[in-house]
């Protein structure tokens, strides 16, 4: 998708409030990928992505910006925690596993695209098989009706979902799950495939609702219709050229100017991450994967440590530093009302299931935003996540009393917000707002 940086920011604005600098940085990084793809092969190999470090408190949108960015262009995307990795020689996840996870994500993306292309044919095959099974089960209802008319009648009812909950017995491939040779290594072995095609595939019979049986048959038939080798080739290419890896909590592996103790391990993880970010080749079960052109976005609060505490070589591989700001009262107001998935809309939709028509006045929104800002200022600043805590407290009684079946209309105004949350502010009892 060849969106301009302005168009990318406009799309991100639908879900993330504020943080213009961070949005601008990731939009340019994404556009540069498109620009690079239009160059000659010789020049293309010389241009590497400009990786980004996002610095800012928790809950202000760092992860969400990266996730929405990847979703926008359908790129393979994974989020990893820097604290999960250990230095070589210690027990734990090795840094190369992030590349293996990215390739798995890429394979899944490409497979879903291929499945969508062959879905119609797979559905037809599933229909043909299941109609015969249902017709066999209902042979007693046929009477004097000709075979073709009986099958036509069963097919029509099948398409209308008439038999969805009926139990049928189907035969499916019995595929043993692959086992990891070493936990966390990504190296797997499938006992069933050791002998290749010398032995016929094992089948097993299963009894399940027709709706579930249809899904299983469609998946099995789709697998037969797609070229797995082509899927893997395309998935590896996408992971290499379009992959995005979001490394969260990178500040937790930054040494704070001390030596010895845990800081040695922290520096070790940084040194292990360095070749992955610089560009190296990682072996996966789908073959060798080059990391030279993967876009890395790192993020951290950097409350205790600083970006300059990272080893210089790693800092050099993240040339773009953007700072995300703490959220203001106006930001909270916008978060409550503007995005497509606004929190007020989420709660209104949830309570709508129990026939509660929930509405918020503008004054109530302002008061909720003021309370959230105050809580973040007085206790830990957890960004937009504070709104979930405040909203749960605010709507506790409404949620508890909903579900009687009667249609009710509830309007949350400023008075109601003050009644539910004002007392806590007066007493400075913020414990109930701390996660």
Secondary structure per residue as TSV (DSSP state, phi and psi in degrees):
chain	resnum	aa	ss	phi	psi
A	1	X	-	360.0	119.0
A	2	X	-	-95.9	63.2
A	3	X	-	-76.5	144.2
A	4	X	-	-76.8	160.8
A	5	X	H	-54.1	-39.8
A	6	X	H	-62.7	-41.0
A	7	X	H	-67.4	-36.8
A	8	X	H	-63.8	-46.2
A	9	X	H	-62.0	-39.4
A	10	X	H	-61.7	-40.2
A	11	X	H	-66.9	-41.7
A	12	X	H	-65.9	-31.4
A	13	X	H	-62.8	-21.5
A	14	X	T	-68.8	-22.3
A	15	X	T	-121.3	-24.0
A	16	X	-	-124.0	128.8
A	17	X	-	-91.7	136.0
A	18	X	S	69.3	-151.7
A	19	X	-	54.2	47.6
A	20	X	H	-59.3	-40.3
A	21	X	H	-63.5	-44.3
A	22	X	H	-65.0	-42.1
A	23	X	H	-62.9	-41.2
A	24	X	H	-62.9	-43.1
A	25	X	H	-62.9	-45.9
A	26	X	H	-72.1	-31.3
A	27	X	H	-65.3	-41.5
A	28	X	H	-66.4	-42.1
A	29	X	H	-60.2	-39.8
A	30	X	H	-70.7	-41.5
A	31	X	H	-64.7	-36.4
A	32	X	H	-61.7	-28.9
A	33	X	H	-65.1	-43.4
A	34	X	H	-63.8	-43.6
A	35	X	H	-60.3	-42.3
A	36	X	H	-62.9	-38.3
A	37	X	H	-65.5	-18.3
A	38	X	T	-90.8	-2.6
A	39	X	S	-87.9	169.9
A	40	X	-	-69.2	157.7
A	41	X	H	-57.8	-36.8
A	42	X	H	-64.9	-46.6
A	43	X	H	-71.9	-34.5
A	44	X	H	-59.4	-37.9
A	45	X	T	-70.2	-18.9
A	46	X	T	-86.1	-19.3
A	47	X	-	-101.2	117.5
A	48	X	-	-107.9	156.7
A	49	X	-	-64.7	150.2
A	50	X	-	-95.3	101.6
A	51	X	-	-68.3	157.0
A	52	X	E	-124.5	139.5
A	53	X	E	-111.5	125.7
A	54	X	E	-102.3	124.1
A	55	X	E	-114.1	125.1
A	56	X	-	173.3	161.8
A	57	X	-	-65.0	164.3
A	58	X	T	-67.2	150.6
A	59	X	T	78.5	16.8
A	60	X	S	-105.6	-1.3
A	61	X	S	116.7	11.2
A	62	X	H	-61.7	-53.8
A	63	X	H	-66.2	-40.5
A	64	X	H	-63.9	-37.1
A	65	X	H	-60.9	-48.1
A	66	X	H	-65.5	-41.7
A	67	X	H	-65.7	-45.5
A	68	X	H	-65.7	-35.3
A	69	X	H	-60.6	-47.3
A	70	X	H	-64.7	-41.0
A	71	X	H	-65.0	-34.8
A	72	X	H	-59.5	-39.3
A	73	X	H	-108.2	2.4
A	74	X	T	65.8	32.7
A	75	X	-	-87.8	149.7
A	76	X	-	-62.3	129.4
A	77	X	E	-140.6	133.8
A	78	X	E	-135.3	150.2
A	79	X	E	-112.6	127.9
A	80	X	E	-126.7	154.7
A	81	X	E	-101.1	125.4
A	82	X	G	-61.2	-28.3
A	83	X	G	-73.0	-13.1
A	84	X	G	-76.8	-18.0
A	85	X	B	-94.4	149.6
A	86	X	-	-125.5	158.6
A	87	X	-	-64.0	150.2
A	88	X	T	-56.1	131.7
A	89	X	T	106.1	-14.3
A	90	X	S	-105.6	157.2
A	91	X	S	-76.7	132.1
A	92	X	S	147.6	-173.1
A	93	X	B	-75.6	136.3
A	94	X	-	-91.3	153.5
A	95	X	T	-63.4	-25.8
A	96	X	T	-65.4	-19.2
A	97	X	H	-64.6	-23.0
A	98	X	H	-66.4	-33.7
A	99	X	H	-71.6	-40.2
A	100	X	H	-62.3	-39.8
A	101	X	H	-65.1	-38.3
A	102	X	H	-64.1	-41.9
A	103	X	H	-65.6	-39.8
A	104	X	H	-59.8	-42.9
A	105	X	H	-62.6	-41.6
A	106	X	H	-65.0	-42.0
A	107	X	H	-60.8	-43.5
A	108	X	H	-62.5	-41.2
A	109	X	H	-61.6	-48.2
A	110	X	H	-66.3	-40.5
A	111	X	H	-60.7	-42.4
A	112	X	H	-61.7	-38.7
A	113	X	H	-64.4	-44.3
A	114	X	H	-66.9	-39.0
A	115	X	H	-60.9	-39.0
A	116	X	H	-61.9	-35.0
A	117	X	H	-70.4	-35.3
A	118	X	H	-102.3	5.7
A	119	X	H	-59.0	-40.4
A	120	X	H	-61.6	-45.1
A	121	X	H	-65.8	-39.8
A	122	X	H	-65.8	-38.6
A	123	X	H	-64.1	-39.0
A	124	X	H	-63.2	-43.5
A	125	X	H	-63.7	-43.0
A	126	X	H	-61.9	-42.1
A	127	X	H	-61.5	-45.4
A	128	X	H	-59.1	-44.8
A	129	X	H	-67.9	-44.5
A	130	X	H	-73.6	-34.5
A	131	X	H	-61.6	-40.8
A	132	X	H	-63.3	-40.3
A	133	X	H	-66.2	-44.8
A	134	X	H	-64.6	-42.0
A	135	X	H	-61.0	-40.1
A	136	X	H	-64.7	-41.1
A	137	X	H	-67.7	-27.0
A	138	X	T	-110.1	27.0
A	139	X	G	-57.3	-32.0
A	140	X	G	-65.7	-21.8
A	141	X	G	-85.6	-7.2
A	142	X	T	-67.3	-45.0
A	143	X	T	61.9	-130.2
A	144	X	T	-91.4	3.2
A	145	X	-	-66.0	135.5
A	146	X	-	-59.4	152.1
A	147	X	H	-57.4	-46.0
A	148	X	H	-67.0	-35.5
A	149	X	H	-69.2	-39.7
A	150	X	H	-62.9	-45.0
A	151	X	H	-64.9	-38.0
A	152	X	H	-63.7	-39.3
A	153	X	H	-66.6	-42.9
A	154	X	H	-63.8	-42.2
A	155	X	H	-61.8	-43.1
A	156	X	H	-62.2	-44.4
A	157	X	H	-67.6	-36.2
A	158	X	H	-60.1	-45.0
A	159	X	H	-67.2	-25.5
A	160	X	T	-86.0	-2.1
A	161	X	T	83.1	16.5
A	162	X	T	-62.5	-32.4
A	163	X	T	-104.9	10.4
A	164	X	T	-53.9	-35.4
A	165	X	T	-97.5	3.8
A	166	X	S	-76.8	136.7
A	167	X	E	-79.6	129.7
A	168	X	E	-127.6	159.9
A	169	X	E	-111.7	123.5
A	170	X	E	-126.5	161.2
A	171	X	E	-107.3	123.4
A	172	X	E	-127.2	161.5
A	173	X	E	-68.1	136.8
A	174	X	-	-95.8	95.8
A	175	X	-	-101.7	110.2
A	176	X	-	-66.0	142.5
A	177	X	-	-73.5	140.6
A	178	X	-	-66.7	149.3
A	179	X	E	-112.0	140.4
A	180	X	E	-77.7	130.7
A	181	X	S	-67.1	-45.6
A	182	X	S	-127.8	122.1
A	183	X	T	-53.7	130.7
A	184	X	T	84.6	-5.5
A	185	X	S	-83.6	-23.2
A	186	X	-	82.8	-2.5
A	187	X	-	-90.4	117.5
A	188	X	E	-119.2	157.0
A	189	X	E	-133.8	134.6
A	190	X	-	-110.7	107.9
A	191	X	G	-57.8	-38.0
A	192	X	G	-66.0	-21.8
A	193	X	G	-101.9	4.2
A	194	X	T	-60.0	-41.0
A	195	X	T	-91.4	7.7
A	196	X	T	58.9	-130.7
A	197	X	T	-96.8	12.0
A	198	X	S	-65.5	-36.1
A	199	X	S	-106.7	142.1
A	200	X	-	-66.9	151.1
A	201	X	-	-67.9	137.9
A	202	X	-	-74.4	142.3
A	203	X	E	-116.1	154.2
A	204	X	E	-141.1	151.5
A	205	X	E	-97.2	138.0
A	206	X	E	-133.2	141.2
A	207	X	E	-107.0	122.6
A	208	X	E	-158.7	165.0
A	209	X	E	-59.5	147.3
A	210	X	H	-57.1	-36.7
A	211	X	H	-59.6	-42.4
A	212	X	H	-71.4	-38.8
A	213	X	H	-61.2	-38.8
A	214	X	H	-62.0	-43.0
A	215	X	H	-60.5	-43.4
A	216	X	H	-65.3	-42.8
A	217	X	H	-68.3	-41.3
A	218	X	H	-61.1	-43.5
A	219	X	H	-63.1	-42.1
A	220	X	H	-66.2	-43.8
A	221	X	H	-69.4	-36.5
A	222	X	H	-62.0	-40.2
A	223	X	H	-59.7	-37.7
A	224	X	H	-70.0	-31.5
A	225	X	H	-84.5	-19.0
A	226	X	S	-98.2	155.5
A	227	X	-	-92.9	103.9
A	228	X	H	-62.8	-35.2
A	229	X	H	-63.6	-41.8
A	230	X	H	-66.5	-37.2
A	231	X	H	-61.3	-46.3
A	232	X	H	-65.9	-42.3
A	233	X	H	-59.4	-46.6
A	234	X	H	-67.9	-38.1
A	235	X	H	-65.4	-42.5
A	236	X	H	-64.8	-41.4
A	237	X	H	-60.8	-44.7
A	238	X	H	-65.7	-41.2
A	239	X	H	-60.5	-41.7
A	240	X	H	-70.7	-41.6
A	241	X	H	-95.3	-28.9
A	242	X	H	-122.9	-4.6
A	243	X	-	-62.8	144.2
A	244	X	E	-126.3	125.6
A	245	X	E	-115.5	122.3
A	246	X	E	-101.5	111.9
A	247	X	E	-99.5	105.5
A	248	X	E	-89.2	163.3
A	249	X	-	57.4	34.1
A	250	X	G	-68.4	-21.5
A	251	X	G	-67.5	-21.2
A	252	X	G	-75.5	-13.9
A	253	X	G	-107.5	11.7
A	254	X	-	-88.8	123.3
A	255	X	-	-72.1	142.2
A	256	X	-	-99.6	48.3
A	257	X	S	74.3	13.4
A	258	X	-	-113.4	165.7
A	259	X	-	-127.3	155.3
A	260	X	S	87.0	169.4
A	261	X	T	64.5	-143.2
A	262	X	H	-67.0	-25.0
A	263	X	H	-61.4	-28.9
A	264	X	H	-63.4	-44.1
A	265	X	H	-64.7	-39.3
A	266	X	H	-59.6	-47.1
A	267	X	H	-64.1	-34.0
A	268	X	H	-62.4	-40.5
A	269	X	H	-65.6	-41.3
A	270	X	H	-59.9	-43.8
A	271	X	H	-65.7	-32.6
A	272	X	H	-72.8	-35.0
A	273	X	H	-70.9	-31.9
A	274	X	H	-51.3	-53.4
A	275	X	H	-63.2	-30.2
A	276	X	H	-65.0	-44.1
A	277	X	H	-73.8	-36.7
A	278	X	H	-66.3	-35.4
A	279	X	-	123.8	108.9
A	280	X	-	-148.0	-179.2
A	281	X	E	-113.7	125.6
A	282	X	E	-113.4	132.7
A	283	X	E	-83.8	129.0
A	284	X	E	-126.5	174.3
A	285	X	T	-70.4	-9.3
A	286	X	T	-100.9	6.2
A	287	X	E	113.2	-172.7
A	288	X	E	-75.8	137.4
A	289	X	E	-125.4	126.0
A	290	X	E	-87.8	137.2
A	291	X	-	-102.2	6.1
A	292	X	T	-57.1	-35.7
A	293	X	T	-113.8	14.5
A	294	X	-	-76.8	137.4
A	295	X	E	-88.4	123.0
A	296	X	E	-105.5	128.2
A	297	X	E	-119.6	115.9
A	298	X	E	-103.3	151.8
A	299	X	E	-147.1	150.7
A	300	X	E	-171.1	157.4
A	301	X	-	-76.6	-33.0
A	302	X	-	52.7	46.7
A	303	X	S	-75.6	-47.4
A	304	X	S	-91.3	-52.5
A	305	X	S	-92.8	172.4
A	306	X	-	-119.3	163.4
A	307	X	G	-59.3	-34.2
A	308	X	G	-69.3	-10.5
A	309	X	G	-79.4	-15.0
A	310	X	S	-67.3	153.3
A	311	X	-	-63.3	143.2
A	312	X	H	-53.6	-38.9
A	313	X	H	-62.3	-38.2
A	314	X	H	-72.2	-40.1
A	315	X	H	-57.4	-40.3
A	316	X	H	-64.0	-24.5
A	317	X	T	-87.5	-3.7
A	318	X	-	-123.9	74.7
A	319	X	-	-70.3	-18.2
A	320	X	E	-106.1	119.2
A	321	X	E	-114.4	122.1
A	322	X	E	-121.7	137.6
A	323	X	E	-102.3	130.4
A	324	X	-	-98.9	138.8
A	325	X	-	-88.4	154.6
A	326	X	-	-65.4	152.0
A	327	X	-	-80.5	138.1
A	328	X	-	-96.4	176.0
A	329	X	H	-59.3	-43.3
A	330	X	H	-63.9	-36.3
A	331	X	H	-61.3	-41.9
A	332	X	H	-64.4	-40.6
A	333	X	H	-59.0	-46.2
A	334	X	H	-64.3	-41.0
A	335	X	H	-62.3	-36.3
A	336	X	H	-73.2	-20.3
A	337	X	H	-125.6	-31.3
A	338	X	T	-85.5	-50.7
A	339	X	S	-61.5	160.0
A	340	X	T	-62.2	-32.7
A	341	X	T	-106.2	40.6
A	342	X	-	-54.6	145.1
A	343	X	H	-61.9	-39.9
A	344	X	H	-61.9	-38.5
A	345	X	H	-67.1	-38.8
A	346	X	H	-60.5	-47.2
A	347	X	H	-68.2	-38.5
A	348	X	H	-62.6	-40.5
A	349	X	H	-68.3	-41.8
A	350	X	H	-61.1	-47.9
A	351	X	H	-73.1	-22.0
A	352	X	H	-61.0	-26.1
A	353	X	T	-60.8	-33.8
A	354	X	T	-98.3	26.0
A	355	X	T	61.2	32.5
A	356	X	E	-105.5	119.9
A	357	X	E	-91.8	98.6
A	358	X	E	-96.5	129.1
A	359	X	E	-132.0	152.1
A	360	X	E	-122.2	134.8
A	361	X	-	-82.2	161.1
A	362	X	H	-61.1	-37.9
A	363	X	H	-65.0	-36.3
A	364	X	H	-65.6	-42.1
A	365	X	H	-60.4	-44.3
A	366	X	H	-60.0	-42.9
A	367	X	H	-67.6	-41.1
A	368	X	H	-61.7	-43.6
A	369	X	H	-62.1	-41.0
A	370	X	H	-64.3	-41.9
A	371	X	H	-63.8	-45.0
A	372	X	H	-61.7	-43.2
A	373	X	H	-62.9	-42.2
A	374	X	H	-63.6	-43.2
A	375	X	H	-61.2	-42.2
A	376	X	H	-66.3	-32.3
A	377	X	H	-73.8	-38.0
A	378	X	H	-84.2	-42.8
A	379	X	S	-107.2	-154.3
A	380	X	-	-63.5	140.2
A	381	X	-	-84.9	102.0
A	382	X	-	-110.0	20.6
A	383	X	T	62.0	-141.2
A	384	X	T	-66.9	-19.1
A	385	X	H	-63.2	-23.3
A	386	X	H	-60.0	-33.1
A	387	X	H	-61.9	-36.5
A	388	X	H	-62.2	-42.1
A	389	X	H	-65.0	-45.8
A	390	X	H	-64.6	-44.3
A	391	X	H	-65.7	-38.7
A	392	X	H	-62.1	-42.8
A	393	X	H	-65.4	-42.7
A	394	X	H	-63.6	-43.0
A	395	X	T	-99.7	13.7
A	396	X	H	-57.0	-50.1
A	397	X	H	-66.6	-41.7
A	398	X	H	-62.4	-45.6
A	399	X	H	-64.4	-37.8
A	400	X	H	-68.1	-39.0
A	401	X	H	-85.9	-10.2
A	402	X	-	-75.3	158.6
A	403	X	-	109.9	6.1
A	404	X	S	-76.5	-15.5
A	405	X	S	101.7	-21.9
A	406	X	S	-79.0	144.4
A	407	X	-	-77.9	124.3
A	408	X	E	-131.0	151.5
A	409	X	E	-117.1	126.8
A	410	X	E	-124.5	126.1
A	411	X	E	-113.1	119.6
A	412	X	E	-88.8	115.1
A	413	X	-	-112.9	-179.0
A	414	X	H	-60.7	-39.2
A	415	X	H	-60.0	-43.8
A	416	X	H	-64.5	-42.1
A	417	X	H	-61.5	-44.5
A	418	X	I	-64.0	-39.7
A	419	X	I	-62.6	-41.8
A	420	X	I	-81.5	-34.6
A	421	X	I	-115.8	-18.7
A	422	X	I	-65.2	-38.1
A	423	X	H	-62.0	-38.3
A	424	X	H	-64.2	-36.1
A	425	X	H	-69.4	-39.5
A	426	X	H	-60.3	-44.3
A	427	X	H	-83.4	-4.6
A	428	X	T	54.2	34.1
A	429	X	-	-91.9	88.0
A	430	X	-	-94.5	3.4
A	431	X	G	-62.2	-36.4
A	432	X	G	-70.5	-13.0
A	433	X	G	-97.1	-5.0
A	434	X	-	-92.4	126.8
A	435	X	-	-71.6	360.0
